[in-house]
């Protein structure tokens, strides 16, 4: 069992401003995560360690002692070092707890990590890994971790496919015969496993709404956007940006996207156009083709003007240097770091599509040399996935309680709730900025987190917005 520091300087500074700096131990107790080593996952002869991390001081074995721990599961090697993976899963779990705080959801943070190289894996290998994860959680030495009341898991990097999460649900059901709530453990499942149709696009949609609302707050009618990473987050962000071009909303033009194989970009007035079916196909973990090249081929076939440039190792002309208003890192942590921040092509700001996408050093560099840079942190921008996961989980539990009658909101209903929720969060973020007299995105997010951890330190009146959310629901 291991843990790491959780109160970064901006949180400590904000606690001081709110007069609760002396209660640091309480914040650490709520945010601090512990990593539980579960054992090894074995796929095609590869053997990789697997962890589950939880935040908060409550017992993980007794649901009566605290809220559920919820978060995703990723398959990723990091640098291949055992210690790096363990630290990574702890950091991600703590980040989940902050997202729940921002969304006002009653969960502890959690995360799972399997350190294996998924290159070349098909769906069967990923489903096998999901079944092994559930078995390891069930057999954990201090007690099973697969009860829906104490745990929950969703797809993440390398696992964002409904059939992978279906395999996890089926394994839990097999391990718990007669346990009706087994299918409520995992979210991101297929519709025939009780899933929510909107769930795959929720995080990308949340990014779109957060940027749209930020443009409104700044009085901007239009902005260019580049997207790093064409996975489930980036490709759905690009798809929903198309819908910014209507109903008087600020326009968001996706100028460029990249993935491991290269970059695709356009000079066309409307930016890159990503139809629903293409986003659905490319955002799935089962998609195997080189993504940038595939999208370029599709665009050419539709008569759209795009250019493809293959990735060149060490090339400094990449998506981060591309001239734009906002850049959205939608893949791995630390994309904007002390090396890349100097040549950043974004004029206005960044949109956090990945957890911890901007390092502390890069943030400090921006504060000194690029004052006014508008960072919409990942904990804010990509937190909507947690809200929709909550909608799915509660819908599944309600379905069981209703004797099998489907109580899951449909895609349109869920999207309306999601839009209202994210709009409300961006409004609270703006009002927190006025409360703290700052335009610093990290400071605003920290203020909202502290306000959640310590109710009563600041009051942001959400009466009207709460009514709108209820109406959408």
PyMOL commands that set and color helices and strands:
alter all, ss='L'
color gray80, all
select helices_A, chain A and resi 9-17+21-31+63-65+82-103+123-138+162-175+180-184+191-193+199-218+232-245+276-282+291-301+341-343+360-369+378-381+384-401+411-436+441-453+463-472
alter helices_A, ss='H'
color red, helices_A
select strands_A, chain A and resi 2-3+33-43+46-55+69-75+108-114+151-155+186-187+222-228+251-259+262-265+307-310+324-329+346-351+374-376
alter strands_A, ss='S'
color yellow, strands_A
deselect
rebuild
show_as cartoon
